[in-house]
Amino acid sequence: MRILYTLSLAVVLALMALATPMEAVAGNPPVACFNLTPSTLPQPPSSADTLVRFRFVGGDDMLYIPWAGNGTELERLFILIDRFHDRIAEGRIPIRVDGYCASLPTRKENLKTAFIRANRVKSELITRKGLREEHFITKNHVSDYNGHKDVVVVTISVPAAILVPVTEGKTHPEQEHKQEQASNTESDKDAREIRIAGKDVPKEAENAFQDTCKQQPGTVIPETPASRYIAVKTNLAAWAGTIVNIAADVQVGRHISVELPVLWCPWYASGEHAVKTFTIQPEGRWWLSRPGEGHFFGVHAHMGWYSVKWKRDRYQDTGRPLLGAGISYGYLLPFNAHWAGEFTLGAGYANTRYDTYYNIDNGARIDTRTKNYWGITRVGISVVYRFNLKKQ
């Protein structure tokens, strides 16, 4: 009997030991298990969904939403904000915003650019998700982030108690509240960190960006834009017509730039279809965002001297240049910090007086005419190099 009693007691003690969580043995209250699989996260993240990147163009402080998948990544951030919006608004889940910049020559420039980028990220959340400056903890760095020199990292520390628990039955509301309070004070090992590595945010948040800067004590609101747009370019469409060309585009105001293209062809490339010309076509441009970025509208004038061979005839100005003006629309697509592509189409009016000759050597003049033209006056598919000079 004594042997059976001893064996039974040992079995009971062993079962009790197995049924007691390690935290309770250590004197801590039991904790629930949580399902941290991708199915508990907002959709549509994939299995590798804890890291979301918005990439910056080096040396630039703006977010290009369609570029490098940034639109999709921003939507994922919005999904997370929507899910935990109430707790964020109550201050129970702070949002940490870290700006990283290590691509500029000096520490001062890197810190200033990181500051601008971090504030643009916050401005996007303020304008589109109703958050306030008090909901953020901001820090800027003059270093890279996991090898990326131009990012903003947003960290949302979501307590484990807020995620979907894998427990049987219901948790008492009072117990759930205590668990949430305890989890809010726990270290990172008890929290699920959802990181968003980000780039600058679009221009529509500019007003909120300025307000965000003002709300941070001890900071100086940087001038926007932080660089002056100066570019040189060449038009591939003109090269296709054997016309040598180059253009300069210079920012002269917050939204305004002036472009001066020069087109020149001193020879005939063919005996039957060819053009010799010297033409200038200055244009003033209004950029919707800022010079050197995105969409723009322009007003241009043109003046040119020409001699055009076309089949049996040759047309040459009478000494008075072709004159006219028009309007245009264009878009600049950045490839990296300096190189970009530009697409332009314009229409307007031109007036010219010209002589018609037989298209042979020393061909006789046939007649003289005046032409009023309405139609396409500008076509551009250009390769652009942007200097992005810093303002003094």
Backbone hydrogen bonds, N-H to C=O, Kabsch-Sander energy under -0.5 kcal/mol:
donor,donor_aa,acceptor,acceptor_aa,energy
5,Y,1,M,-2.8
6,T,2,R,-2.2
7,L,3,I,-2.3
8,S,4,L,-2.5
9,L,5,Y,-2.3
10,A,6,T,-1.9
11,V,7,L,-2.1
12,V,8,S,-2.4
13,L,9,L,-2.3
14,A,10,A,-2.1
15,L,11,V,-2.4
16,M,12,V,-2.2
17,A,13,L,-2.1
18,L,14,A,-2.1
19,A,15,L,-1.9
20,T,16,M,-0.8
20,T,17,A,-0.6
25,V,21,P,-1.6
26,A,22,M,-1.8
27,G,24,A,-1.3
28,N,23,E,-3.3
35,N,164,V,-1.4
36,L,34,F,-0.8
40,T,37,T,-2.1
41,L,38,P,-1.5
49,D,46,S,-0.6
49,D,47,S,-0.6
52,V,50,T,-0.5
52,V,195,R,-1.1
54,F,197,A,-2.2
55,R,53,R,-0.5
56,F,150,D,-1.3
58,G,56,F,-0.5
60,D,57,V,-2.3
63,L,201,V,-0.6
64,Y,62,M,-0.6
65,I,63,L,-0.9
67,W,64,Y,-1.1
69,G,66,P,-0.7
70,N,67,W,-1.8
71,G,65,I,-1.4
73,E,69,G,-1.8
74,L,70,N,-2.4
75,E,71,G,-1.8
76,R,72,T,-1.6
77,L,73,E,-1.8
78,F,74,L,-2.1
79,I,75,E,-2.0
80,L,76,R,-1.8
81,I,77,L,-2.4
82,D,78,F,-2.8
83,R,79,I,-2.0
84,F,80,L,-1.9
85,H,82,D,-0.8
88,I,84,F,-2.3
89,A,85,H,-3.0
90,E,86,D,-1.8
91,G,88,I,-1.3
92,R,87,R,-2.1
93,I,87,R,-1.1
95,I,135,H,-2.2
96,R,94,P,-0.6
96,R,155,T,-2.5
97,V,137,I,-3.1
98,D,96,R,-0.5
98,D,153,V,-3.3
99,G,97,V,-0.5
99,G,139,K,-2.1
100,Y,151,V,-2.8
101,C,141,H,-1.5
102,A,149,K,-1.8
110,N,106,T,-2.2
111,L,107,R,-2.7
112,K,108,K,-2.3
113,T,109,E,-2.4
114,A,110,N,-2.5
115,F,111,L,-2.1
116,I,112,K,-2.2
117,R,113,T,-2.6
118,A,114,A,-2.4
119,N,115,F,-2.0
120,R,116,I,-1.9
121,V,117,R,-2.0
122,K,118,A,-2.1
123,S,119,N,-2.2
124,E,120,R,-1.9
125,L,121,V,-1.6
126,I,122,K,-2.3
127,T,123,S,-2.8
128,R,124,E,-2.0
129,K,125,L,-1.5
130,G,126,I,-0.9
131,L,125,L,-1.4
135,H,132,R,-2.1
136,F,133,E,-1.8
137,I,95,I,-2.5
139,K,97,V,-2.4
141,H,99,G,-3.3
145,Y,148,H,-2.6
148,H,145,Y,-1.8
149,K,147,G,-0.6
151,V,100,Y,-1.1
152,V,198,G,-4.2
153,V,98,D,-3.5
154,V,152,V,-0.6
154,V,196,I,-4.5
155,T,96,R,-2.8
155,T,153,V,-0.5
156,I,154,V,-0.5
156,I,194,I,-2.2
157,S,94,P,-0.8
157,S,155,T,-0.6
158,V,156,I,-1.0
158,V,192,R,-2.2
160,A,190,D,-1.4
162,I,159,P,-1.5
163,L,159,P,-0.7
163,L,160,A,-0.7
166,V,33,C,-2.1
167,T,165,P,-0.9
176,E,172,H,-2.6
177,H,173,P,-2.2
178,K,174,E,-1.9
179,Q,175,Q,-2.4
180,E,176,E,-2.2
181,Q,177,H,-2.3
182,A,178,K,-2.5
183,S,179,Q,-2.5
184,N,180,E,-1.9
185,T,181,Q,-0.7
185,T,182,A,-0.8
186,E,183,S,-1.1
190,D,187,S,-2.1
191,A,188,D,-1.4
192,R,158,V,-2.5
193,E,191,A,-0.7
194,I,156,I,-2.0
194,I,192,R,-0.5
195,R,50,T,-1.7
195,R,193,E,-0.6
196,I,154,V,-3.0
197,A,52,V,-4.6
198,G,152,V,-9.6
198,G,196,I,-0.6
205,A,202,P,-1.4
206,E,203,K,-2.2
209,F,205,A,-2.4
210,Q,206,E,-2.2
211,D,207,N,-2.1
212,T,208,A,-2.6
213,C,209,F,-2.2
214,K,210,Q,-2.0
215,Q,211,D,-1.6
216,Q,213,C,-1.3
219,T,216,Q,-1.3
228,R,389,L,-4.5
229,Y,227,S,-0.5
230,I,228,R,-0.6
231,A,249,D,-2.7
232,V,385,Y,-2.0
233,K,247,A,-2.2
234,T,383,V,-1.6
236,L,234,T,-0.7
236,L,381,I,-2.5
239,W,235,N,-1.7
240,A,236,L,-1.7
241,G,237,A,-0.6
241,G,238,A,-1.1
242,T,239,W,-2.0
243,I,238,A,-2.3
244,V,242,T,-0.6
244,V,264,W,-1.7
246,I,262,V,-1.7
247,A,233,K,-2.2
248,A,260,L,-1.3
249,D,231,A,-2.7
250,V,258,V,-2.4
251,Q,229,Y,-2.7
252,V,256,I,-2.3
253,G,256,I,-1.6
257,S,285,R,-1.7
258,V,250,V,-2.5
259,E,283,E,-3.1
260,L,248,A,-2.5
262,V,246,I,-2.7
263,L,279,T,-3.0
264,W,244,V,-3.1
265,C,277,T,-2.8
269,A,267,W,-0.6
274,A,309,K,-1.5
276,K,307,S,-2.4
277,T,265,C,-1.6
278,F,305,W,-1.9
279,T,263,L,-2.7
280,I,303,M,-2.4
281,Q,261,P,-1.4
283,E,259,E,-2.6
284,G,299,V,-2.4
285,R,257,S,-3.0
286,W,297,F,-3.1
287,W,255,H,-3.4
287,W,285,R,-0.6
288,L,295,H,-1.9
289,S,293,E,-0.6
289,S,295,H,-0.5
290,R,293,E,-0.7
293,E,290,R,-1.2
294,G,332,L,-1.2
296,F,330,G,-2.1
297,F,286,W,-2.2
298,G,328,S,-2.5
299,V,284,G,-2.1
300,H,326,G,-2.6
301,A,282,P,-2.1
302,H,324,G,-2.3
303,M,280,I,-2.2
304,G,322,L,-1.7
305,W,278,F,-2.2
307,S,276,K,-2.0
308,V,315,Y,-3.3
309,K,274,A,-2.8
310,W,313,D,-2.9
311,K,272,E,-1.4
313,D,310,W,-1.9
314,R,357,Y,-2.6
315,Y,308,V,-3.1
316,Q,355,D,-2.3
317,D,306,Y,-1.7
318,T,353,R,-1.8
322,L,304,G,-3.1
323,L,351,N,-2.4
324,G,302,H,-1.4
325,A,349,Y,-1.6
326,G,300,H,-2.5
327,I,347,A,-2.5
328,S,298,G,-2.4
329,Y,345,L,-2.3
330,G,296,F,-2.4
331,Y,343,F,-2.0
332,L,294,G,-2.2
333,L,331,Y,-0.5
333,L,341,G,-3.4
335,F,339,W,-2.9
336,N,339,W,-1.9
340,A,384,V,-2.0
341,G,333,L,-2.8
342,E,382,S,-2.3
343,F,331,Y,-2.3
344,T,380,G,-2.5
345,L,329,Y,-2.4
346,G,378,R,-3.1
347,A,327,I,-2.3
348,G,375,G,-2.8
349,Y,325,A,-3.0
350,A,373,Y,-2.2
351,N,323,L,-3.4
352,T,371,K,-2.2
354,Y,369,R,-2.7
355,D,316,Q,-3.2
356,T,367,D,-2.9
357,Y,314,R,-3.0
358,Y,364,A,-1.9
359,N,312,R,-3.0
360,I,358,Y,-2.3
363,G,360,I,-1.9
366,I,356,T,-4.5
367,D,356,T,-0.9
369,R,354,Y,-2.9
371,K,352,T,-3.3
373,Y,350,A,-3.3
373,Y,371,K,-0.6
375,G,348,G,-2.2
377,T,346,G,-1.8
378,R,346,G,-1.6
380,G,344,T,-2.7
382,S,342,E,-2.8
383,V,234,T,-2.1
384,V,340,A,-2.9
384,V,382,S,-0.5
385,Y,232,V,-2.9
386,R,338,H,-3.2
386,R,384,V,-0.5
387,F,230,I,-3.4
388,N,230,I,-0.6
389,L,228,R,-1.3
391,K,226,A,-1.0
